[in-house]
Amino acid sequence: MLDLTLVAATDAALPTEPARVRHLIDGGWRDSADGATFERTSPAHGVVVTRAAKGGAAETDAAIAAARDAFDDGRWSELSGKARATLLLKVADLIDRDRERIACIETLEAGKPIAQARAEIEGAADIWRYAAALARTLSGESHNSLGPDMLGLVLKEPIGVAAIICPWNFPFLIVSQKLPFALAAGCTAVVKPSEMTPSTTAILGELLMEAGLPAGVVNIVLGHGEPVGAMMTTDPRVDMVTFTGSTAVGKAIVAAAAPTLKKVSLELGGKNPQVLFPDADLDSAIDAIAFGVYFNAGECCNSGSRIIVHEDIAETVTERVVALSRKVAFGDPLDEATQVGAIVSPAHQQKIDGYVKGAVAAGATVRLGGAPLDVPGLGGQFYQPTVVADVTPDMAIAREEVFGPVLSVLRFRTMDEAVELANGAAYGLSAGVWSENVHTCLEFTRRVRAGTVWTNTWMDGFAELPFGGMKESGQGRELGRYGLEEFLEVKTVQMRIGRTRAPWVTGRG
């Protein structure tokens, strides 16, 4: 019998019929022209929970055309910041009203715990409110120092039609890190959620229509990367693409978008280190390590999937992480007590297990877990909380994104070695440092190549602060004022005052 904390299947009622989900195009809900659909099976419960229209070329073309027309005729882009903000605030209120409905379907489709899903929906509403504030404070620059006969202006204008492609791990939260900023800037959009989690984005479409968003401003096409995502990244009527997902797909999007030179913003993978120095507050650090690696079953670009621990405390830290991991509640995501739910798909479960087996073959030691997990009463896919020690920097598990509840433990002796290990992966999304010495924290923060650095904490987030990565973790930023800037073009205006320009051609007449 595994010495783990398991939450067996609850008596919560599962849907008797799959939810029907359709495309939103030019203000109307549509089935696919060819009648094609696809189904989503709950990864925790093994029952079909969604039947969605499967988009093709016809639906994608119609959505792009609607967004293009809506932008070009100014029905949204020419509204005042106040008008745009007012609508975004209405959407936030509607998200709060429907939080339970959204959280339940996200739990069924993504396999995440219901308590976590509720918190994410609440956080998404906050982001919509923050974006509304940005819509009213958007401004450019004036330059009154160019001489008595010149005035310079820098205008910030919406970039145009934005293609927004979202992943399955945080489907409602991540679309809310993109879409409200696009709308605050005055852009129109075509949105494609993951085919594994289509429903909550469709619900967001319902709320946008209820709030009074003009037809065509936001269009939602359900389906797969081919052809939907591919058309969104290559169509010349689209002005920019913002994508969250794997680094491999991000690279493909950059290549596909190159012929039209459209802007591309990418939030990609991470192999995020937490570095523990000998003077770290271990009570806080151990809890943060468990949270960092098991939150969302490790299916998180910000997952703290590797810890880099000073050799003087490495064994103590490993033992304490293993002990605390046994207390983390894995199981039925519909139970309020569950902290870690299901793995999103059987294929992904196999990928996670392959990394662990590969590490063992390379000489690492599994101190806890390392295998799929059977949860009583459930037929879905789960993976044990897993701690892998004796990891060396050359192992795949130390360099590549596992995207599961698997922690790698590496050791260091000096600051230089810690920084080298932290920067050794191709990714640069986030990093953490644990020390009671502010000088240690600041030195590490300045030397590590990561878009976000947490000191004596892990994975706090605020709508006001930008989020994004360095190196192969992406380009561009979400959230904060920088998140709005992604959807803006800069236009310079040079105004001559009076007839003061000296003639270039002399001797006229």
BELPE-V621018 format. One record per residue. N is the residue number from 0. RES is the residue in one small letter. PSI is psi in whole degrees, 0 to 359 (NA if undefined). OMEGA is omega in whole degrees, -180 to 180 (none if undefined). D_FIRST is the distance of its C-alpha to the first C-alpha in Angstrom with 2 decimals. Layout:
((N,RES,PSI,OMEGA,D_FIRST) (N,RES,PSI,OMEGA,D_FIRST))
This chain:
((0,m,128,180,0.00) (1,l,136,177,3.78) (2,d,69,-179,6.37) (3,l,166,177,8.67) (4,t,109,-177,11.19) (5,l,144,176,11.29) (6,v,111,-177,14.41) (7,a,171,180,14.45) (8,a,136,177,17.73) (9,t,178,175,20.68) (10,d,17,178,23.70) (11,a,137,-177,25.92) (12,a,130,174,28.53) (13,l,155,-180,28.51) (14,p,138,178,31.95) (15,t,337,177,33.50) (16,e,143,178,35.81) (17,p,144,173,35.50) (18,a,140,179,37.52) (19,r,127,-176,40.73) (20,v,135,-177,41.55) (21,r,170,177,44.88) (22,h,151,170,46.84) (23,l,112,-177,49.06) (24,i,122,178,52.32) (25,d,40,175,55.55) (26,g,1,-179,54.53) (27,g,153,179,53.49) (28,w,130,-173,50.30) (29,r,145,163,50.42) (30,d,167,175,48.69) (31,s,147,-177,48.96) (32,a,326,-179,52.33) (33,d,5,179,50.87) (34,g,6,-176,48.44) (35,a,143,176,45.39) (36,t,167,171,42.02) (37,f,159,-176,38.41) (38,e,151,174,35.17) (39,r,124,177,32.13) (40,t,133,179,28.76) (41,s,125,-179,26.31) (42,p,342,179,23.59) (43,a,325,-169,21.09) (44,h,348,175,22.31) (45,g,19,177,23.94) (46,v,150,179,27.26) (47,v,124,-177,30.66) (48,v,343,-177,31.74) (49,t,138,169,34.89) (50,r,114,-171,37.83) (51,a,149,171,40.10) (52,a,136,-178,43.49) (53,k,109,-175,43.31) (54,g,148,175,46.02) (55,g,200,-177,48.43) (56,a,321,-176,51.60) (57,a,315,-178,53.61) (58,e,320,-180,51.35) (59,t,317,178,50.93) (60,d,317,-179,54.68) (61,a,322,180,55.45) (62,a,317,179,53.09) (63,i,318,179,54.59) (64,a,319,-180,58.08) (65,a,317,179,57.40) (66,a,321,179,56.08) (67,r,313,179,59.05) (68,d,319,-177,61.56) (69,a,327,177,60.00) (70,f,314,-173,60.24) (71,d,329,-179,63.70) (72,d,359,171,65.33) (73,g,11,-176,64.10) (74,r,338,176,62.56) (75,w,316,-174,59.77) (76,s,335,-178,60.80) (77,e,2,175,64.10) (78,l,157,176,62.75) (79,s,158,175,62.98) (80,g,324,179,60.03) (81,k,315,-178,60.29) (82,a,318,179,59.97) (83,r,317,180,56.94) (84,a,320,-180,55.28) (85,t,318,179,55.98) (86,l,318,180,54.12) (87,l,323,177,51.11) (88,l,323,176,50.89) (89,k,318,179,51.02) (90,v,318,179,48.10) (91,a,317,178,46.06) (92,d,321,180,46.85) (93,l,325,175,45.84) (94,i,315,178,42.49) (95,d,318,-180,41.88) (96,r,321,-174,42.99) (97,d,21,-174,40.61) (98,r,317,-177,37.64) (99,e,318,179,35.28) (100,r,314,-179,36.38) (101,i,316,-178,35.97) (102,a,321,-178,32.56) (103,c,314,-178,31.19) (104,i,329,177,32.37) (105,e,322,177,31.20) (106,t,317,-179,27.66) (107,l,319,-177,27.82) (108,e,322,-174,29.42) (109,a,341,180,27.70) (110,g,10,-178,24.21) (111,k,156,-178,24.64) (112,p,144,-175,23.82) (113,i,322,179,26.69) (114,a,321,178,27.41) (115,q,318,-180,27.80) (116,a,317,179,29.98) (117,r,316,-179,32.23) (118,a,323,179,32.72) (119,e,322,179,33.67) (120,i,320,176,36.19) (121,e,317,177,37.65) (122,g,324,179,38.00) (123,a,318,178,39.67) (124,a,321,178,42.26) (125,d,321,179,43.08) (126,i,320,177,43.73) (127,w,322,179,46.13) (128,r,322,178,48.00) (129,y,317,178,48.26) (130,a,325,176,49.59) (131,a,320,178,52.13) (132,a,321,179,53.39) (133,l,325,-180,53.86) (134,a,327,-178,55.87) (135,r,346,-177,58.42) (136,t,8,179,58.66) (137,l,130,-179,58.94) (138,s,162,176,62.01) (139,g,221,-178,63.78) (140,e,157,169,66.34) (141,s,145,-179,70.06) (142,h,106,-177,72.18) (143,n,18,-175,75.51) (144,s,23,-176,76.36) (145,l,7,-178,77.58) (146,g,164,-175,81.24) (147,p,345,-176,83.53) (148,d,8,-178,83.67) (149,m,145,172,79.97) (150,l,129,180,76.87) (151,g,138,177,73.47) (152,l,144,171,70.54) (153,v,114,-179,66.95) (154,l,145,173,65.49) (155,k,118,-177,61.82) (156,e,150,178,61.51) (157,p,141,-176,58.60) (158,i,334,178,57.73) (159,g,233,-180,57.81) (160,v,124,179,55.23) (161,a,129,171,51.67) (162,a,122,-175,49.03) (163,i,115,-176,45.63) (164,i,120,-169,42.56) (165,c,156,-177,39.16) (166,p,184,-176,35.51) (167,w,346,-170,32.46) (168,n,327,175,30.31) (169,f,66,-167,32.61) (170,p,320,-178,35.05) (171,f,322,-179,36.91) (172,l,317,-175,36.89) (173,i,323,174,38.15) (174,v,332,178,40.92) (175,s,350,172,41.89) (176,q,353,-177,42.19) (177,k,302,-169,44.78) (178,l,313,-179,46.63) (179,p,331,177,48.02) (180,f,321,175,49.45) (181,a,315,-180,51.06) (182,l,321,178,52.56) (183,a,326,180,53.69) (184,a,342,-177,55.54) (185,g,10,180,57.25) (186,c,163,166,55.49) (187,t,168,-169,54.55) (188,a,151,164,51.31) (189,v,124,-174,49.50) (190,v,134,172,45.74) (191,k,110,172,43.10) (192,p,167,174,39.51) (193,s,146,177,36.69) (194,e,345,179,36.48) (195,m,342,-178,32.80) (196,t,66,-175,33.71) (197,p,338,-162,37.30) (198,s,318,-174,37.42) (199,t,330,175,37.56) (200,t,322,176,40.41) (201,a,321,176,42.26) (202,i,319,176,41.82) (203,l,321,176,43.32) (204,g,319,177,46.21) (205,e,316,-178,46.76) (206,l,323,177,46.94) (207,l,317,179,49.38) (208,m,319,179,51.63) (209,e,325,180,51.47) (210,a,347,177,52.44) (211,g,19,177,55.52) (212,l,132,180,54.82) (213,p,146,179,57.62) (214,a,140,175,56.85) (215,g,346,-178,55.97) (216,v,319,173,54.92) (217,v,126,179,51.20) (218,n,140,-177,50.19) (219,i,123,177,46.68) (220,v,123,-179,46.03) (221,l,148,178,42.70) (222,g,199,-173,41.59) (223,h,171,180,40.67) (224,g,327,176,41.98) (225,e,115,13,44.38) (226,p,353,-167,46.89) (227,v,302,-178,46.34) (228,g,322,-180,45.22) (229,a,318,179,47.53) (230,m,323,-180,50.54) (231,m,331,-178,49.77) (232,t,344,-176,49.84) (233,t,340,-174,52.98) (234,d,128,-179,55.27) (235,p,344,177,58.29) (236,r,348,177,58.41) (237,v,131,-175,55.22) (238,d,334,177,56.03) (239,m,158,176,52.62) (240,v,131,170,48.97) (241,t,127,-171,46.08) (242,f,138,169,42.68) (243,t,128,-179,39.14) (244,g,208,-175,36.69) (245,s,155,178,36.06) (246,t,323,-180,38.53) (247,a,315,179,39.27) (248,v,323,177,40.39) (249,g,318,177,42.26) (250,k,321,178,44.27) (251,a,323,179,45.09) (252,i,318,178,46.33) (253,v,316,180,48.60) (254,a,318,-178,50.08) (255,a,326,-178,50.57) (256,a,345,-174,52.22) (257,a,318,-178,54.54) (258,p,333,179,57.37) (259,t,359,179,57.96) (260,l,32,175,57.29) (261,k,153,179,55.36) (262,k,143,178,53.43) (263,v,128,175,49.71) (264,s,130,-171,47.20) (265,l,132,170,43.69) (266,e,109,-167,40.42) (267,l,212,-171,38.11) (268,g,175,177,35.07) (269,g,152,171,33.92) (270,k,76,-158,32.07) (271,n,122,-178,32.31) (272,p,145,163,32.07) (273,q,123,-177,31.55) (274,v,125,-178,33.40) (275,l,116,176,32.63) (276,f,164,-173,35.49) (277,p,334,-178,35.23) (278,d,15,-179,36.72) (279,a,148,171,34.28) (280,d,98,-171,33.01) (281,l,328,178,29.39) (282,d,313,180,28.15) (283,s,318,-176,29.65) (284,a,317,-178,28.86) (285,i,316,179,25.10) (286,d,319,180,24.82) (287,a,326,177,27.14) (288,i,314,179,25.21) (289,a,315,177,22.01) (290,f,314,-175,24.30) (291,g,325,-176,26.17) (292,v,334,-176,23.43) (293,y,344,177,21.20) (294,f,130,-178,24.13) (295,n,32,-179,24.60) (296,a,27,-179,21.51) (297,g,0,-179,23.76) (298,e,69,-170,26.16) (299,c,130,-180,29.02) (300,c,335,179,32.06) (301,n,10,-178,31.87) (302,s,134,175,28.25) (303,g,70,-167,28.02) (304,s,355,175,26.31) (305,r,139,173,27.51) (306,i,141,-180,28.23) (307,i,107,-166,31.01) (308,v,136,176,30.67) (309,h,140,-173,33.33) (310,e,334,-179,32.49) (311,d,335,-178,33.11) (312,i,5,-172,30.17) (313,a,315,-177,27.94) (314,e,320,177,25.35) (315,t,315,180,25.26) (316,v,315,-179,24.92) (317,t,314,-180,22.09) (318,e,318,-178,20.06) (319,r,324,177,20.85) (320,v,318,178,20.07) (321,v,315,-179,16.57) (322,a,317,-180,16.09) (323,l,326,179,17.71) (324,s,327,179,15.88) (325,r,340,-177,12.60) (326,k,352,180,14.79) (327,v,129,-173,16.27) (328,a,111,176,15.64) (329,f,139,175,14.84) (330,g,213,-173,15.54) (331,d,116,-178,18.51) (332,p,346,177,21.63) (333,l,353,178,23.69) (334,d,134,-178,21.90) (335,e,335,-176,23.86) (336,a,345,-175,20.88) (337,t,135,176,19.46) (338,q,333,-179,20.39) (339,v,127,-177,19.25) (340,g,219,-171,19.75) (341,a,160,171,19.98) (342,i,142,-164,21.44) (343,v,330,-177,24.99) (344,s,158,176,25.14) (345,p,322,180,23.50) (346,a,320,180,26.04) (347,h,324,176,25.18) (348,q,317,179,21.46) (349,q,323,179,22.56) (350,k,315,178,24.88) (351,i,311,-179,22.30) (352,d,325,179,20.07) (353,g,322,178,23.33) (354,y,318,-179,24.17) (355,v,314,179,20.95) (356,k,321,178,21.40) (357,g,323,179,25.08) (358,a,318,178,24.51) (359,v,317,179,22.44) (360,a,332,-179,25.25) (361,a,358,175,27.74) (362,g,1,178,26.27) (363,a,166,-178,23.95) (364,t,126,176,20.66) (365,v,115,-179,17.42) (366,r,343,177,16.23) (367,l,141,172,13.47) (368,g,224,178,12.26) (369,g,23,-179,14.78) (370,a,162,173,13.64) (371,p,160,-173,13.88) (372,l,130,174,11.49) (373,d,121,177,10.97) (374,v,126,-177,12.00) (375,p,128,175,12.26) (376,g,358,-179,15.91) (377,l,145,-180,17.11) (378,g,10,-178,18.51) (379,g,192,-179,19.41) (380,q,129,-180,18.42) (381,f,157,177,16.20) (382,y,141,-177,15.36) (383,q,149,168,12.87) (384,p,129,-168,14.72) (385,t,130,176,16.09) (386,v,123,-178,18.23) (387,v,118,-180,20.43) (388,a,178,-179,22.65) (389,d,36,179,25.68) (390,v,138,176,27.04) (391,t,155,-172,30.75) (392,p,339,-178,33.22) (393,d,348,-178,33.97) (394,m,146,179,30.49) (395,a,324,-178,30.20) (396,i,341,178,27.16) (397,a,342,-173,29.53) (398,r,331,-172,32.43) (399,e,158,-176,31.35) (400,e,110,-179,29.86) (401,v,320,179,26.23) (402,f,48,178,26.14) (403,g,179,-176,22.42) (404,p,59,-173,19.84) (405,v,122,-179,20.40) (406,l,131,174,22.10) (407,s,137,-179,24.32) (408,v,121,175,25.50) (409,l,160,-177,29.04) (410,r,153,175,31.30) (411,f,166,179,35.01) (412,r,321,-174,37.78) (413,t,164,175,40.70) (414,m,316,-179,41.52) (415,d,318,180,43.08) (416,e,321,179,39.95) (417,a,316,180,37.80) (418,v,319,179,40.29) (419,e,317,178,40.44) (420,l,317,-179,36.68) (421,a,321,-178,36.62) (422,n,2,-173,39.53) (423,g,339,179,38.36) (424,a,162,179,36.75) (425,a,346,-177,39.05) (426,y,164,177,37.88) (427,g,53,-177,39.28) (428,l,301,-179,37.87) (429,s,165,179,36.57) (430,a,162,179,35.72) (431,g,154,178,34.92) (432,v,137,-179,36.05) (433,w,113,177,34.91) (434,s,146,175,37.60) (435,e,356,-180,39.64) (436,n,114,-176,42.72) (437,v,329,180,44.44) (438,h,321,176,46.30) (439,t,314,-180,43.11) (440,c,315,-177,41.84) (441,l,320,179,45.19) (442,e,314,179,45.62) (443,f,316,-179,42.28) (444,t,320,-177,42.96) (445,r,335,-175,46.32) (446,r,338,-177,45.18) (447,v,144,-179,42.04) (448,r,87,-178,42.70) (449,a,147,-178,40.81) (450,g,332,176,42.02) (451,t,135,176,40.10) (452,v,125,176,39.26) (453,w,135,176,37.27) (454,t,122,-179,37.95) (455,n,36,174,35.55) (456,t,176,177,33.83) (457,w,130,170,32.13) (458,m,29,165,32.83) (459,d,152,180,35.30) (460,g,145,-180,37.68) (461,f,141,-179,41.09) (462,a,334,-176,43.41) (463,e,341,-172,46.23) (464,l,134,-177,44.75) (465,p,153,-178,44.88) (466,f,132,179,41.83) (467,g,176,-171,41.88) (468,g,170,172,41.48) (469,m,173,177,43.39) (470,k,228,-176,43.44) (471,e,13,173,41.29) (472,s,1,172,39.63) (473,g,188,178,42.66) (474,q,145,-175,46.10) (475,g,176,-178,47.44) (476,r,152,171,45.89) (477,e,161,178,44.50) (478,l,167,-178,44.89) (479,g,183,177,47.57) (480,r,331,177,51.20) (481,y,327,178,50.30) (482,g,327,175,48.32) (483,l,319,-177,51.58) (484,e,331,180,53.60) (485,e,331,-174,51.61) (486,f,18,-177,53.32) (487,l,146,168,56.82) (488,e,151,178,59.74) (489,v,128,179,62.29) (490,k,127,178,65.93) (491,t,133,176,68.82) (492,v,125,179,72.06) (493,q,118,-173,75.24) (494,m,122,174,78.09) (495,r,134,-177,81.67) (496,i,116,-179,83.65) (497,g,183,-180,87.24) (498,r,68,-171,89.29) (499,t,355,-175,88.63) (500,r,126,177,87.58) (501,a,141,-179,90.23) (502,p,140,177,91.36) (503,w,322,178,89.92) (504,v,121,-179,92.93) (505,t,169,177,96.22) (506,g,29,-178,99.76) (507,r,153,177,98.86) (508,g,NA,none,101.77))
